[in-house]
Amino acid sequence: MFVDDEESILQGLRVMLHPMRAMWDMAFVRSGEEALSKIDSEGPYDVVVADLHMPGMHGDELLKEIKLRSPQVVRFVLSGNLESETLIKVSAFAHQVLSKPCDPNELRTLISRALALREHLWGSHLSDTLLKMGTLPSIPVLYQEITNEMHADDPSIAKIGGIIEKDPAMSVKVLQIVNSAASGLRHTVSNVVQATALLGMDNIRKFVLLAEVFSTAEEEALPQGMTLEVLWQHALTVGQYAKRIAEEESEDRDVIEDSYTAGLLHDIGLMILATKLPEEFSKALGTAREQSLSLFDAEKQVLGATHAEIGGHLLELWGIPDAIVEAITFHVLPSANPGQEYSGVDEATFTPMTAVHIANYLCEGEATSSEEEIKCELDNVYLERLGIADHLEAWWDICVAANM
């Protein structure tokens, strides 16, 4: 469903999306009220793309109501002029904010990706859980650190960026906001400190006050032996190791920075499962232990999808840079990567996915108290393809041994 009060805009959408008629059932409506009426009579749509500024019900109000009624609906906002403050507000209800006018190929790609996510999780109760989430859990201690810095006599945006960089959930939200097409950047930003600086101190203050960003999981609801503190520490360590490995193997600064960010975020899917579906995730952990399976295989068996796929698909929906999405989606088994679908680079090239896979292997066992339940294996087939399978000792020395 496409919602815009300007008939010329809707007509333009009809024309540019005409080739998709054979694949999509599309509706074009002139107001938020009409959209809700149509949804009431016909049932929820898979994707709703709404203009932000409309008479009567604005686009963010429409998407907020749709989120309450049908959280599984994928929600996009279109806007021709969006200030950062409004962008932060809208991000609580929209999975992505797109510039207006929107390139037809970009819009088709984004909708296709959203529908692919639905298809990937079709028939699984995970889809509702994933698509209804506006935010991921954050740890209160970092919220307190940010608040304290903001109330300092001379608050530093760089220090705040450094605090945010330590937390996976907040990092995702900052990157989601800054990389929105409506922010007008020429290139995607994957460095959290840089993204924080681009948002600015005033907007960060508002960002911090968004309650959803700081919604925390109930510690007692987590699977036995797993704590948020351990999960966060594992993510931080993988990010640090991935950056060191990338510095050893590549001179590309983008690869190095993306490796850190992807390492930090690599277990976002695991955090979602552990905090939102603790019983099901506990069953997957138990299956891994009882049947001597990897967590990867146990998740497939019990949940129908792995934490890597869940995290990667969700971040792809949110518009996080492709190299980071690729690294998260395939960090457990990089040889399963279909090739250039995400990063567009040759399959025999060192990428952030490579760094995160190795870093996660070196950090195995740190995410739970029972190492055998979370243990991962090194994808030697993939590393041999890159010609770096014999570098393991060097990676160990620059990451693990250096911290002993």
C-alpha positions as CSV (number, residue, x, y, z in Angstrom):
1,M,0.0,0.0,0.0
2,F,1.2,3.5,-1.0
3,V,-0.2,6.5,0.9
4,D,0.2,10.1,-0.3
5,D,-2.2,13.0,-0.4
6,E,-0.8,14.2,-3.8
7,E,-2.5,12.4,-6.7
8,S,0.5,13.2,-9.0
9,I,2.8,11.3,-6.6
10,L,0.5,8.3,-6.5
11,Q,0.2,8.3,-10.3
12,G,4.0,8.4,-10.6
13,L,4.3,5.4,-8.3
14,R,1.7,3.6,-10.4
15,V,3.7,4.2,-13.5
16,M,7.2,3.3,-12.1
17,L,5.9,0.2,-10.3
18,H,3.8,-1.0,-13.3
19,P,6.3,-3.8,-14.1
20,M,5.7,-5.3,-10.7
21,R,1.9,-5.8,-11.2
22,A,2.4,-9.5,-12.0
23,M,4.2,-10.0,-8.6
24,W,2.5,-7.5,-6.2
25,D,-1.0,-6.6,-5.4
26,M,-0.8,-2.8,-4.9
27,A,-3.1,-0.2,-3.5
28,F,-2.7,3.6,-3.8
29,V,-4.7,5.8,-1.3
30,R,-4.8,9.5,-0.6
31,S,-4.9,9.7,3.2
32,G,-4.0,7.9,6.4
33,E,-7.7,7.6,7.3
34,E,-8.4,5.9,4.0
35,A,-5.5,3.6,4.5
36,L,-6.7,2.5,7.9
37,S,-10.3,2.0,6.5
38,K,-8.9,-0.1,3.7
39,I,-6.8,-2.2,6.1
40,D,-9.9,-2.7,8.3
41,S,-11.9,-4.0,5.4
42,E,-9.3,-6.0,3.6
43,G,-6.8,-7.0,6.3
44,P,-3.2,-5.9,6.8
45,Y,-0.8,-5.4,3.9
46,D,2.7,-6.8,3.8
47,V,4.3,-3.4,3.2
48,V,3.0,0.2,3.7
49,V,4.9,3.2,2.2
50,A,3.5,6.5,3.5
51,D,4.3,10.1,2.9
52,L,5.3,11.9,6.1
53,H,3.5,15.2,5.7
54,M,-0.2,14.8,4.8
55,P,-3.3,16.7,5.9
56,G,-5.2,15.2,8.8
57,M,-3.3,12.0,9.8
58,H,0.5,12.4,9.2
59,G,2.5,9.4,8.0
60,D,4.2,8.8,11.3
61,E,0.8,8.7,13.0
62,L,-0.5,6.2,10.4
63,L,2.5,4.0,10.8
64,K,2.3,4.2,14.6
65,E,-1.3,3.0,14.4
66,I,-0.4,0.2,12.0
67,K,2.4,-0.9,14.2
68,L,-0.1,-1.2,17.1
69,R,-2.7,-3.1,15.0
70,S,-0.4,-5.2,12.9
71,P,3.2,-5.2,14.0
72,Q,4.2,-7.7,11.3
73,V,3.7,-5.0,8.6
74,V,6.9,-3.6,7.1
75,R,6.7,0.2,7.4
76,F,8.5,2.8,5.2
77,V,8.2,6.6,5.3
78,L,8.7,8.9,2.3
79,S,9.7,12.5,2.8
80,G,11.2,15.3,0.7
81,N,12.4,17.4,3.7
82,L,13.2,15.8,7.0
83,E,15.1,17.3,9.9
84,S,17.2,15.1,12.1
85,E,14.9,15.7,15.1
86,T,11.9,14.4,13.1
87,L,13.9,11.6,11.7
88,I,14.7,10.3,15.2
89,K,11.0,10.5,16.1
90,V,9.8,8.7,12.9
91,S,12.4,5.9,13.3
92,A,10.4,4.6,16.3
93,F,7.6,3.6,13.9
94,A,9.3,3.2,10.5
95,H,11.7,0.4,9.5
96,Q,13.3,2.9,7.1
97,V,12.9,6.5,6.0
98,L,13.3,7.2,2.2
99,S,13.9,10.4,0.3
100,K,11.2,11.8,-1.9
101,P,11.1,11.6,-4.8
102,C,12.4,8.0,-4.4
103,D,14.4,6.3,-7.1
104,P,12.1,3.6,-8.5
105,N,14.8,0.9,-8.6
106,E,15.7,1.7,-5.0
107,L,12.1,1.4,-3.9
108,R,11.6,-1.8,-5.8
109,T,14.7,-3.3,-4.2
110,L,13.8,-2.2,-0.7
111,I,10.3,-3.7,-1.0
112,S,11.6,-6.9,-2.5
113,R,14.1,-7.2,0.4
114,A,11.3,-6.7,2.9
115,L,9.1,-9.3,1.2
116,A,12.1,-11.7,1.0
117,L,12.4,-11.3,4.8
118,R,8.7,-12.3,5.1
119,E,9.2,-15.3,2.8
120,H,12.4,-16.4,4.6
121,L,10.5,-16.5,7.9
122,W,7.2,-17.6,6.5
123,G,5.3,-20.0,8.7
124,S,7.6,-19.2,11.7
125,H,6.4,-17.4,14.8
126,L,9.7,-15.5,14.6
127,S,8.4,-13.2,11.9
128,D,5.9,-11.4,14.2
129,T,8.6,-11.0,16.9
130,L,11.1,-9.6,14.5
131,L,9.0,-7.1,12.6
132,K,7.2,-5.7,15.6
133,M,10.4,-4.7,17.3
134,G,11.2,-1.0,17.1
135,T,14.4,-1.4,19.0
136,L,16.8,-3.9,20.4
137,P,17.7,-4.1,24.1
138,S,20.3,-1.8,25.6
139,I,22.1,-2.1,29.0
140,P,21.2,0.5,31.6
141,V,24.8,1.2,32.6
142,L,25.6,2.8,29.2
143,Y,22.4,4.9,29.4
144,Q,23.7,6.2,32.7
145,E,27.2,6.9,31.2
146,I,25.6,9.0,28.4
147,T,23.3,10.8,30.8
148,N,26.3,11.7,33.1
149,E,28.4,13.0,30.1
150,M,25.5,15.1,28.8
151,H,25.2,16.8,32.2
152,A,28.9,17.4,32.5
153,D,30.1,21.1,32.5
154,D,31.7,20.6,29.1
155,P,29.9,17.6,27.4
156,S,31.8,15.9,24.6
157,I,30.1,14.5,21.6
158,A,33.2,12.4,20.9
159,K,32.9,10.8,24.4
160,I,29.2,10.1,23.9
161,G,30.0,8.5,20.5
162,G,32.5,6.3,22.2
163,I,30.0,5.2,24.8
164,I,27.4,4.5,22.2
165,E,30.0,2.5,20.2
166,K,30.3,0.1,23.1
167,D,26.6,-0.9,22.9
168,P,25.3,-3.0,19.9
169,A,21.6,-2.0,20.3
170,M,22.3,1.7,20.4
171,S,24.9,1.4,17.6
172,V,22.3,-0.1,15.4
173,K,19.8,2.7,16.0
174,V,22.3,5.5,15.5
175,L,23.4,3.9,12.2
176,Q,19.8,3.4,11.1
177,I,19.0,7.0,11.7
178,V,22.1,8.5,10.1
179,N,22.0,6.2,7.0
180,S,18.4,7.0,6.3
181,A,18.1,8.3,2.7
182,A,16.3,11.4,4.1
183,S,19.5,12.5,5.9
184,G,21.0,13.5,2.6
185,L,24.4,11.9,3.0
186,R,26.3,11.0,-0.2
187,H,27.9,7.9,1.4
188,T,26.7,5.4,4.0
189,V,28.2,5.8,7.4
190,S,29.3,2.7,9.4
191,N,31.5,4.4,12.1
192,V,29.3,4.9,15.2
193,V,31.4,7.8,16.5
194,Q,31.1,9.6,13.2
195,A,27.4,8.9,13.1
196,T,27.0,10.3,16.6
197,A,28.8,13.5,15.6
198,L,26.6,13.9,12.5
199,L,23.5,13.7,14.7
200,G,24.8,16.4,17.0
201,M,24.5,16.9,20.8
202,D,20.9,18.2,20.8
203,N,19.6,15.3,18.7
204,I,21.5,12.8,20.8
205,R,19.8,14.2,23.9
206,K,16.4,13.5,22.3
207,F,17.6,10.2,21.0
208,V,18.6,9.1,24.6
209,L,15.2,10.0,25.8
210,L,13.4,7.6,23.4
211,A,12.2,5.0,25.9
212,E,12.2,2.2,23.4
213,V,15.9,2.5,22.8
214,F,16.5,1.7,26.4
215,S,14.0,-1.0,26.8
216,T,15.9,-3.7,28.6
217,A,15.4,-7.4,28.9
218,E,14.4,-9.1,32.1
219,E,17.7,-10.7,33.3
220,E,15.8,-13.6,34.9
221,A,14.0,-14.4,31.6
222,L,17.3,-15.2,29.9
223,P,18.3,-18.8,29.3
224,Q,20.2,-20.3,32.2
225,G,23.9,-19.4,32.2
226,M,23.4,-16.4,29.9
227,T,23.5,-12.8,31.1
228,L,23.3,-9.5,29.2
229,E,26.6,-8.4,30.6
230,V,28.3,-11.5,29.1
231,L,26.5,-11.0,25.8
232,W,27.7,-7.4,25.6
233,Q,31.2,-8.2,26.5
234,H,31.4,-11.0,23.9
235,A,30.2,-8.5,21.3
236,L,32.7,-5.9,22.3
237,T,35.6,-8.5,22.2
238,V,34.6,-9.8,18.8
239,G,34.5,-6.2,17.5
240,Q,37.9,-5.5,18.9
241,Y,39.4,-8.7,17.5
242,A,37.8,-8.2,14.1
243,K,39.3,-4.8,13.8
244,R,42.8,-6.1,14.7
245,I,42.5,-8.9,12.2
246,A,41.3,-6.5,9.5
247,E,44.3,-4.2,10.2
248,E,46.6,-7.2,9.8
249,E,45.0,-8.3,6.5
250,S,43.8,-5.1,4.8
251,E,44.9,-1.5,4.3
252,D,41.3,-0.4,3.4
253,R,40.1,1.8,6.2
254,D,36.5,1.1,5.3
255,V,37.1,-2.6,5.7
256,I,38.8,-2.0,9.1
257,E,36.0,0.2,10.5
258,D,33.2,-2.0,9.1
259,S,34.9,-5.0,10.6
260,Y,34.7,-3.4,14.1
261,T,31.1,-2.4,13.6
262,A,30.0,-5.8,12.2
263,G,31.9,-7.6,15.1
264,L,30.1,-5.4,17.6
265,L,26.7,-6.2,16.0
266,H,27.3,-9.8,14.9
267,D,25.1,-11.4,17.6
268,I,22.2,-9.0,17.4
269,G,20.1,-12.0,16.3
270,L,21.2,-14.0,19.3
271,M,20.3,-11.1,21.6
272,I,16.8,-10.9,20.1
273,L,16.3,-14.7,20.6
274,A,17.7,-14.7,24.1
275,T,15.6,-11.7,25.3
276,K,12.4,-12.1,23.2
277,L,12.1,-15.8,22.9
278,P,14.0,-17.2,25.9
279,E,12.1,-20.5,26.1
280,E,12.6,-21.3,22.4
281,F,16.2,-20.3,22.5
282,S,16.8,-22.4,25.6
283,K,15.4,-25.3,23.7
284,A,17.8,-24.7,20.9
285,L,20.7,-24.6,23.4
286,G,19.5,-27.8,25.0
287,T,19.2,-29.5,21.6
288,A,22.7,-28.4,20.7
289,R,24.0,-30.0,23.9
290,E,22.0,-33.2,23.8
291,Q,22.6,-34.0,20.1
292,S,26.1,-32.6,20.0
293,L,25.1,-30.1,17.4
294,S,26.5,-26.6,16.8
295,L,24.2,-23.8,17.9
296,F,23.8,-22.9,14.3
297,D,22.3,-26.3,13.4
298,A,20.2,-26.5,16.5
299,E,18.6,-23.1,15.8
300,K,17.8,-24.3,12.3
301,Q,16.2,-27.4,13.7
302,V,14.2,-25.8,16.5
303,L,13.5,-22.3,15.2
304,G,13.7,-22.6,11.5
305,A,16.3,-19.9,11.2
306,T,19.7,-19.0,12.8
307,H,20.5,-16.0,14.9
308,A,22.9,-14.9,12.2
309,E,20.1,-14.9,9.6
310,I,17.7,-13.2,11.9
311,G,20.1,-10.4,12.8
312,G,21.3,-9.9,9.2
313,H,17.8,-9.8,7.7
314,L,16.6,-7.3,10.3
315,L,19.5,-5.0,9.8
316,E,19.1,-5.2,6.1
317,L,15.5,-4.1,6.5
318,W,16.7,-1.2,8.5
319,G,19.2,-0.1,5.8
320,I,22.5,-0.8,7.6
321,P,25.4,-0.9,5.1
322,D,25.6,-4.0,3.0
323,A,29.1,-5.1,4.0
324,I,28.0,-5.1,7.6
325,V,24.8,-7.0,6.8
326,E,26.8,-9.6,4.9
327,A,29.2,-10.0,7.8
328,I,26.4,-10.6,10.3
329,T,24.3,-12.9,8.1
330,F,27.2,-15.2,7.2
331,H,29.6,-14.8,10.2
332,V,29.0,-18.4,11.2
333,L,29.5,-20.0,7.8
334,P,31.0,-17.5,5.3
335,S,31.3,-20.2,2.5
336,A,27.4,-20.2,2.4
337,N,27.5,-16.6,1.1
338,P,26.1,-16.6,-2.4
339,G,28.8,-14.3,-3.5
340,Q,28.3,-10.7,-4.5
341,E,24.7,-10.3,-3.4
342,Y,25.7,-8.0,-0.5
343,S,29.1,-6.4,-0.8
344,G,29.5,-6.6,-4.5
345,V,33.2,-7.6,-4.2
346,D,35.0,-10.7,-5.5
347,E,34.3,-13.8,-3.3
348,A,38.1,-14.3,-2.9
349,T,38.5,-10.8,-1.3
350,F,39.1,-10.2,2.5
351,T,36.0,-8.5,3.8
352,P,34.5,-7.6,7.2
353,M,32.7,-10.9,7.0
354,T,36.1,-12.6,7.0
355,A,37.3,-10.7,10.0
356,V,34.2,-11.3,12.0
357,H,34.1,-15.0,11.3
358,I,37.7,-15.4,12.5
359,A,37.2,-13.1,15.5
360,N,34.1,-15.0,16.6
361,Y,36.0,-18.3,16.4
362,L,38.8,-16.9,18.6
363,C,36.2,-15.7,21.1
364,E,34.1,-18.9,21.1
365,G,32.4,-19.9,24.3
366,E,32.3,-16.4,25.8
367,A,28.6,-15.8,25.2
368,T,27.4,-18.4,27.7
369,S,28.8,-20.1,30.7
370,S,28.7,-23.4,28.8
371,E,31.2,-23.3,26.0
372,E,30.1,-26.5,24.3
373,E,26.6,-25.0,23.7
374,I,27.8,-22.0,21.7
375,K,30.9,-23.4,20.1
376,C,31.6,-22.5,16.5
377,E,33.9,-23.9,14.0
378,L,36.4,-22.3,11.6
379,D,35.3,-22.4,7.9
380,N,38.6,-23.7,6.5
381,V,37.1,-24.1,3.0
382,Y,36.4,-20.4,2.9
383,L,39.8,-19.4,4.4
384,E,41.7,-21.6,1.9
385,R,39.8,-20.0,-0.9
386,L,41.2,-16.7,0.3
387,G,44.7,-18.1,0.8
388,I,44.8,-17.2,4.5
389,A,44.1,-20.5,6.2
390,D,47.6,-20.6,7.6
391,H,47.3,-17.2,9.3
392,L,45.5,-18.5,12.4
393,E,48.6,-18.4,14.6
394,A,49.2,-14.8,13.7
395,W,45.6,-13.9,14.4
396,W,45.8,-15.6,17.7
397,D,48.9,-13.6,18.6
398,I,47.5,-10.2,17.8
399,C,44.1,-10.8,19.4
400,V,44.1,-13.4,22.2
401,A,47.7,-13.8,23.2
402,A,48.1,-10.0,23.4
403,N,45.3,-9.9,26.1
404,M,46.8,-12.6,28.3
